[in-house]
């Protein structure tokens, strides 16, 4: 059951990343910061969709560490945007 959830998670996340890349390019709004924010929102959304019901899924633990790092990077992106306005 764990590998089925992992595979579905990966397919959904890759589809989100490709779709967000396509939308950003189509809207001429692509920048690494915008792509990171869209990807991070997608990661959080997909994690909520595929959250394991059992606590024994080992593939889930590294994702939680990745989310912690992404929150730090997201905070830095917000800081850069705020200082650019001020």
Secondary structure, DSSP 8 states (H G I E B T S, - for coil): -HHHHHHHHHHHHHHHHHHHHHHHHHTT---HHHHHHHHHHHHHHHHHHT--SSTT-THHHHHHHHHHHHHHHHHHHHHHHHHHH-
